[in-house]
Amino acid sequence: MVILSMKASVIIPTYNACERLYYNLLSLSMQDIDKKEFEVIVIDNGSNDNTKGVLSALDLDLNLIIIRTPQNQSRGKARNLGIQASSGDIMIFSDGDMISDHNFVSQHASAHKIKNRVVCGINWDKIFTYFYKDFKGKLLKSFIEIQTKNNQIHHLAYLKDKECLIDKESIIDDSYKQYVFTQSLKEQGYKRVLEIYGNEFREYCFPWSFFITNNCSVRKDTIIEAGMFDEGYEGWGCEDLDLGYRLYKNGCIFIKQDIKSVHQEHPIKPGDDGIKNIYRFTEKYDSAEILLFYFSNYILEDKERINNIVKDIHAIEKKAEAFILISLFTDILKIVRDREMKVISDNQKRLHKMKSTKEFVLRNKQNISNACTAIEEIYECKNFTAVLNELIIKILKINIYDDKYNSKTYETYQ
């Protein structure tokens, strides 16, 4: 049995997922370390299903702390409540719908012998433990494909809502793993990054994008120093990446480790929380690198080149002669964002921003050209200057009032 040098706290916010939460807690009760070495903190975030009943009837060997909120609050708020109630040195983040490997806690905790580490586990494995009548679209298609592949053929008309597909014994004896599948495109993207930059993300400018709070860990004092989770993100998305970005900017070292935890698939309610949260994230930091992370596809598909652009920005961002260029670059990326997301309710503001940026470029084209030439010669940042010129041309081609290309304005800049 593994003995930890520091105590760990597993933080699990949950909302209306009582059947999946039980499987997560069951898996955590079978860890390869003494239960005194870690605590599990469940934040029941205003659930109105049977979460309270499941937790009250729980008969598992766990050092369990339960926090209940009277109503559903932001995920950042729920996780902060868990951190504040914790007694561990290391915060391990999970979600109510995960199933953890037997060495989940010990692997996370053992990786923090070096300070200022952020440990990111595997987060692309999935499983269907229950059937839900609300399965639709791609999720329903995936369910049918996986059931067929696993020879678990069920006639959908006869399946009940929340019908159990994986039993308790399968979690205990690990036989559930034969039904785990991978979201291939997502896995390919992650693996490509790791192939290029390694598990320690050497020279990778977006390691914070791997800070996904269904399987990651950080020391408690490091989280507190970074300001904990931003509680202003509503619904799904970005509260974890926001903290990850601050940890990165504070100098933390990110590592990817083969720590496995499987996501139990479930219906996702449609909504625009994700879009609003991306907008909030990009506005909060006014950062070209965050804008590039989300909207680089508008410029080019080559992710390695995107990384090199950010490396160029980091190299010149404190140089006076580069200030005007980075500011212009950020403003143009915001125009890209606003056109792509359509989240600014006042369309006149969007048009004014585009018009003023285009006018600035046309008035200062010689100064912009001179500044690009100067920093290229001094700092060798051709990735940045090249893509800046590409973006300027794209923006100048857009007709301000109908978003169509306008070759006359483009020719004026040329």
VOKEMAR-758792 format. One record per residue (C-alpha): x, y, z; residue in one letter. Coordinates in steps of 0.1 Angstrom, whole numbers, padded with zeros to 4 digits, always signed. Layout:
residues N
XYZA ...
end
This chain:
residues 414
+0000+0000+0000M +0013+0034-0010V +0022+0059+0018I +0020+0096+0009L +0043+0123+0021S +0015+0149+0019M -0022+0145+0025K -0045+0149-0005A -0081+0162-0009S -0103+0151-0038V -0127+0179-0048I -0159+0167-0065I -0187+0192-0073P -0219+0175-0085T -0253+0185-0097Y -0282+0161-0104N -0259+0131-0112A -0266+0108-0082C -0263+0075-0101E -0230+0085-0117R -0217+0101-0085L -0220+0067-0067Y -0198+0050-0092Y -0171+0077-0088N -0172+0074-0050L -0171+0036-0053L -0140+0038-0074S -0124+0062-0049L -0131+0038-0021S -0109+0012-0037M -0077+0033-0040Q -0043+0017-0034D -0035+0039-0004I -0048+0040+0032D -0080+0060+0034K -0064+0082+0061K -0040+0095+0035E -0068+0114+0016F -0102+0129+0020E -0130+0132-0005V -0151+0164-0005I -0184+0163-0024V -0201+0196-0031I -0237+0189-0037D -0243+0220-0058N -0281+0225-0053G -0291+0191-0067S -0329+0183-0068N -0325+0146-0077D -0317+0119-0051N -0281+0130-0045T -0288+0137-0008K -0304+0103-0004G -0275+0085-0021V -0249+0103+0000L -0269+0096+0032S -0272+0059+0025A -0235+0056+0014L -0217+0026+0029D -0182+0030+0015L -0148+0031+0033D -0141+0068+0026L -0130+0098+0046N -0160+0118+0032L -0170+0154+0037I -0203+0166+0022I -0211+0202+0015I -0245+0212+0003R -0256+0245-0013T -0293+0255-0012P -0292+0263-0049Q -0271+0257-0079N -0241+0280-0081Q -0212+0284-0105S -0187+0255-0108R -0160+0278-0097G -0179+0287-0065K -0185+0250-0058A -0149+0241-0062R -0138+0270-0040N -0161+0258-0013L -0144+0224-0015G -0109+0239-0013I -0118+0261+0017Q -0132+0231+0036A -0101+0209+0027S -0073+0198+0051S -0051+0184+0024G -0018+0198+0010D -0027+0187-0026I -0060+0194-0043M -0071+0167-0068I -0100+0178-0090F -0126+0153-0102S -0162+0156-0113D -0193+0137-0101G -0195+0117-0134D -0160+0102-0134M -0147+0067-0126I -0111+0067-0112S -0084+0041-0116D -0072+0024-0083H -0040+0045-0083N -0057+0078-0092F -0050+0095-0059V -0016+0081-0052S -0003+0090-0087Q -0015+0126-0084H -0001+0130-0049A +0032+0114-0057S +0038+0138-0086A +0039+0168-0062H +0072+0162-0046K +0084+0191-0067I +0067+0224-0059K +0048+0245-0083N +0037+0216-0104R +0004+0213-0121V -0004+0176-0129V -0028+0168-0157C -0042+0133-0161G -0059+0115-0191I -0092+0131-0198N -0103+0116-0231W -0116+0082-0220D -0154+0077-0219K -0180+0051-0210I -0218+0047-0211F -0228+0035-0177T -0264+0045-0180Y -0289+0050-0208F -0308+0083-0208Y -0339+0091-0229K -0324+0125-0236D -0295+0111-0256F -0297+0129-0289K -0277+0138-0320G -0240+0128-0319K -0243+0114-0284L -0271+0090-0294L -0252+0081-0325K -0221+0074-0304S -0241+0053-0280F -0255+0031-0308I -0220+0027-0323E -0204+0017-0290I -0232-0006-0280Q -0229-0024-0314T -0191-0026-0312K -0193-0041-0276N -0221-0065-0286N -0244-0049-0261Q -0273-0045-0285I -0303-0029-0269H -0335-0019-0286H -0338+0017-0277L -0376+0015-0274A -0372-0009-0245Y -0346+0009-0226L -0358+0029-0196K -0345+0063-0186D -0314+0060-0164K -0312+0023-0171E -0280+0008-0157C -0256-0006-0184L -0226-0012-0162I -0232-0028-0128D -0215-0022-0095K -0195-0054-0097E -0179-0042-0129S -0165-0012-0112I -0152-0033-0083I -0134-0059-0105D -0123-0034-0132D -0142-0053-0159S -0159-0020-0169Y -0127-0010-0187K -0135-0033-0216Q -0163-0009-0224Y -0142+0023-0223V -0139+0042-0256F -0120+0072-0268T -0132+0104-0285Q -0106+0099-0313S -0103+0135-0327L -0098+0150-0293K -0073+0123-0284E -0054+0129-0316Q -0051+0166-0309G -0038+0160-0274Y -0014+0133-0285K +0000+0154-0313R +0009+0181-0288V +0025+0156-0265L +0045+0141-0294E +0059+0175-0303I +0065+0190-0269Y +0067+0160-0245G +0048+0153-0213N +0065+0184-0197E +0052+0207-0225F +0087+0221-0232R +0084+0253-0252E +0046+0248-0255Y +0027+0281-0249C -0007+0266-0241F -0001+0240-0213P -0029+0256-0194W -0053+0242-0220S -0047+0207-0204F -0059+0220-0170F -0093+0202-0171I -0108+0198-0137T -0121+0162-0141N -0086+0150-0137N -0058+0174-0125C -0041+0184-0093S -0023+0213-0077V -0009+0221-0043R -0034+0240-0022K -0011+0269-0014D -0003+0274-0051T -0041+0276-0059I -0046+0302-0031I -0017+0322-0044E -0032+0322-0079A -0065+0335-0065G -0085+0302-0067M -0113+0297-0092F -0131+0327-0107D -0167+0324-0096E -0181+0346-0123G -0183+0320-0150Y -0219+0307-0153E -0228+0272-0164G -0202+0252-0183W -0168+0261-0195G -0136+0282-0189C -0134+0284-0151E -0108+0257-0151D -0088+0271-0180L -0089+0305-0164D -0072+0292-0132L -0048+0271-0154G -0038+0303-0173Y -0031+0321-0140R -0011+0292-0127L +0009+0292-0159Y +0016+0329-0157K +0027+0325-0121N +0054+0302-0133G +0040+0268-0125C +0053+0238-0144I +0027+0217-0162F +0032+0179-0167I +0010+0153-0184K +0009+0120-0167Q -0009+0087-0175D -0034+0090-0146I -0066+0076-0158K -0102+0086-0150S -0131+0078-0172V -0160+0101-0180H -0195+0087-0177Q -0215+0100-0207E -0247+0118-0201H -0271+0143-0219P -0259+0178-0222I -0285+0206-0222K -0281+0230-0251P -0272+0265-0242G -0248+0294-0249D -0229+0293-0216D -0198+0280-0233G -0198+0308-0259I -0204+0335-0232K -0177+0321-0210N -0152+0320-0239I -0160+0357-0246Y -0156+0365-0209R -0122+0346-0207F -0108+0364-0237T -0121+0398-0225E -0108+0394-0190K -0071+0390-0199Y -0070+0410-0232D -0044+0385-0243S -0034+0377-0278A -0024+0342-0268E -0058+0333-0254I -0075+0348-0285L -0052+0327-0307L -0060+0296-0287F -0097+0299-0295Y -0097+0316-0330F -0064+0305-0347S -0084+0284-0372N -0094+0317-0388Y -0058+0323-0396I -0042+0289-0402L -0045+0252-0393E -0008+0247-0384D -0008+0245-0346K +0030+0245-0344E +0031+0278-0362R +0005+0292-0338I +0028+0282-0309N +0057+0299-0326N +0037+0331-0330I +0031+0331-0293V +0067+0325-0286K +0075+0355-0307D +0050+0376-0288I +0065+0365-0255H +0100+0375-0268A +0090+0410-0278I +0060+0419-0255E +0081+0441-0232K +0098+0460-0261K +0085+0495-0267A +0088+0492-0305E +0066+0461-0305A +0037+0476-0284F +0018+0491-0313I +0020+0458-0332L +0009+0435-0304I -0020+0459-0296S -0031+0460-0332L -0028+0422-0334F -0050+0418-0303T -0076+0442-0317D -0078+0424-0350I -0082+0390-0332L -0110+0406-0312K -0127+0416-0344I -0123+0379-0356V -0138+0368-0323R -0168+0391-0324D -0176+0382-0360R -0173+0345-0353E -0193+0344-0320M -0219+0371-0326K -0221+0377-0289V -0221+0415-0288I -0257+0426-0286S -0249+0461-0298D -0240+0455-0335N -0230+0492-0338Q -0202+0487-0313K -0188+0458-0334R -0190+0478-0366L -0173+0509-0349H -0145+0487-0336K -0139+0473-0371M -0141+0507-0388K -0117+0523-0363S -0092+0495-0366T -0093+0496-0404K -0088+0534-0404E -0059+0531-0380F -0042+0506-0403V -0046+0528-0433L -0034+0559-0416R -0004+0542-0401N +0005+0517-0428K +0041+0530-0431Q +0047+0531-0394N +0034+0495-0391I +0056+0484-0419S +0086+0500-0404N +0079+0485-0370A +0075+0450-0385C +0109+0454-0403T +0126+0467-0372A +0116+0439-0348I +0122+0412-0374E +0158+0424-0378E +0164+0427-0340I +0144+0399-0325Y +0139+0375-0355E +0101+0372-0349C +0090+0365-0385K +0062+0342-0375N +0045+0370-0357F +0050+0397-0383T +0039+0374-0411A +0007+0364-0396V +0000+0401-0385L +0002+0411-0421N -0020+0382-0431E -0046+0393-0406L -0045+0429-0417I -0052+0419-0453I -0081+0397-0442K -0096+0425-0421I -0092+0451-0448L -0110+0428-0473K -0141+0428-0452I -0168+0452-0460N -0177+0469-0427I -0214+0468-0432Y -0221+0434-0448D -0190+0414-0438D -0182+0408-0474K -0148+0411-0489Y -0139+0446-0503N -0109+0444-0527S -0107+0482-0531K -0097+0487-0494T -0073+0458-0496Y -0056+0473-0527E -0052+0506-0509T -0033+0489-0481Y -0011+0470-0506Q 
end
